[in-house]
């Protein structure tokens, strides 16, 4: 008898961020960390784990998993990832709008199903995807390098280069003067051989971009990420013509149906799907293929936990257009450090990371940790 999905459950988890570990960026000051883990149980006794992005409302995402998605997929074959994806899309996303919450919830389910596929095959995820374990370029990112005085920002960036990173991502979207002063300070401190990326977290206006791009061009910034909200495609088109610094976007775009017009607009130079937001591995492979046809690399946005991080590296090992892995340098993230039996990545001497060895993503989830960190209501940024 074919294996079936017998149970689907979400685990919204939270940890408060100590004041001395908080980071300020374009979407506010971090006060807690949230995540939504998704567990799939099967009739054969196998258990798969995935991560859905919390969407700034983890309780709602978890509730969607525990009700609507559970009703739709219980009894289905967990190996049929395309069939499960299609059913959820037809019954929830396609027929009731391109709902962000549904895409996030489906992403966590899909990651859990790929975990199960790896267990059945006895293979690492990168191998099941048709790739091999190879070095993947990494940049120092996550909730780090935020809005702070230029001198201290340069010092923080230099500490990551000392660890071996050859690229860093700064948080901009403050004021034009403060943003450009920070980027200049970091470029001066790091020299010309380190790639500097910047992320505005959707906080720029078109006029802001017009004013900052000459400076970013002069300082050889690698990309300007998310200057505008995801739906403002017209602004992306106009901004892409204002300077040499390429735009990057994708962490708030969902499924191939939102990435296709973005990529077709020729306004971005880097695609950034989040595997815990865009529709999971099943959909991210399609997004990567669309990007590959346009000679654009995929540079996944990193979500909160070790599950997403390790999955993203394996994913990059399995596609033909890998870009950067976003290494999470957040000062305080137990979901990265304590959720699983090992750290999700290791940096080599050339600023690259590799996938963990073992079946799936090479991690084992600590269920005691999950139980000890229940949901804390309220926003994660203020």
Secondary structure, 3 states (H helix, E strand, C coil): CCCCEEEEEEEEEEEECCHHHCCEECCEEECEEEEEEEEEEECCCCEEEEEECCCCCHHHHHHHHHHHHHHHHCCCCCCCHHHHHHHHHHHHHHCCCCCHHHHHHHHHHHHHHHHHHHHHHCCEHHHHCCCCCCCEEEEEECCCCCCCCHHHHHHHHHHHHHHCCCEEEEECCCCHHHHHHHHHHHHHHHCCCCEEEEECCCCCCHHHHHHHHHHHHHCCCCCEECCCCCCCHHHHHHHCCCCCCCEEECCCCCHHHHHHHHHHCCCCCEECCCCCCCCHHHHHHHHHHHHHHCCCEECCCCCCCHHHHHHHHHHHHHCCCECCEEEECCCCCHHHHCCECCCCCCECCCCEECCCCCCECCCCECHHHHHCCECCCCCCEC
